[in-house]
Amino acid sequence: MPFFNTDEPTISVRITGSISYGPTTNGIPSHALQTGEIYDVPQSEAEWLLAAELAELV
C-alpha cells in the first residue's frame, strides 16, 4: 500500500468503515481508505483496524 512507508510485514484487509488520515493543511486528511476496498496494511495498523471493527481480514 503506497500510503504506508514501512518495512513492517503487511496483512490484507477489507475496509468496512470510513477512515481518513495523514497530515492536513486545510483540515482535510491527505489520504482516505475507501469502504469495501482491499488494502495491504502494516501488521500494527491491521491490528487496530480489526479491533476497532473498521476492517476485516480477507
C-alpha positions as CSV (number, residue, x, y, z in Angstrom):
1,M,0.0,0.0,0.0
2,P,1.6,3.3,-1.0
3,F,0.2,5.2,1.9
4,F,2.4,3.5,4.5
5,N,6.2,4.0,4.5
6,T,7.5,1.0,6.4
7,D,9.3,-2.3,6.1
8,E,6.8,-4.0,8.5
9,P,5.1,-7.2,7.2
10,T,1.7,-6.4,5.8
11,I,-1.8,-8.0,6.1
12,S,-4.6,-7.7,3.5
13,V,-7.8,-6.2,5.0
14,R,-11.1,-5.1,3.5
15,I,-12.1,-1.7,4.9
16,T,-15.6,-1.8,6.5
17,G,-15.7,1.7,8.0
18,S,-14.8,5.2,7.0
19,I,-11.1,6.0,7.5
20,S,-9.0,9.0,6.6
21,Y,-5.7,10.1,7.9
22,G,-2.5,12.0,7.2
23,P,-1.2,15.5,7.5
24,T,-3.5,18.3,6.7
25,T,-3.0,21.8,5.6
26,N,-6.7,22.8,5.4
27,G,-8.4,20.3,7.7
28,I,-8.9,17.7,5.1
29,P,-6.9,14.5,5.6
30,S,-4.3,13.7,2.9
31,H,-5.5,10.0,2.5
32,A,-8.7,8.1,2.7
33,L,-9.2,4.4,2.7
34,Q,-12.3,3.5,0.7
35,T,-15.0,1.3,2.2
36,G,-15.1,-2.1,0.6
37,E,-11.7,-1.8,-0.9
38,I,-8.8,-4.2,0.0
39,Y,-5.5,-2.8,1.2
40,D,-2.2,-4.3,2.3
41,V,-1.5,-2.6,5.6
42,P,1.3,-2.9,8.1
43,Q,0.6,-5.6,10.7
44,S,0.4,-3.0,13.6
45,E,-2.1,-0.9,11.6
46,A,-4.2,-4.0,10.8
47,E,-4.4,-4.9,14.5
48,W,-6.1,-1.7,15.5
49,L,-8.3,-1.5,12.3
50,L,-9.6,-5.0,13.1
51,A,-10.0,-4.3,16.9
52,A,-12.0,-1.1,16.0
53,E,-14.1,-3.1,13.6
54,L,-13.1,-0.8,10.7
55,A,-11.7,-3.7,8.7
56,E,-11.9,-7.4,8.2
57,L,-9.3,-10.0,7.1
58,V,-9.5,-11.2,3.5
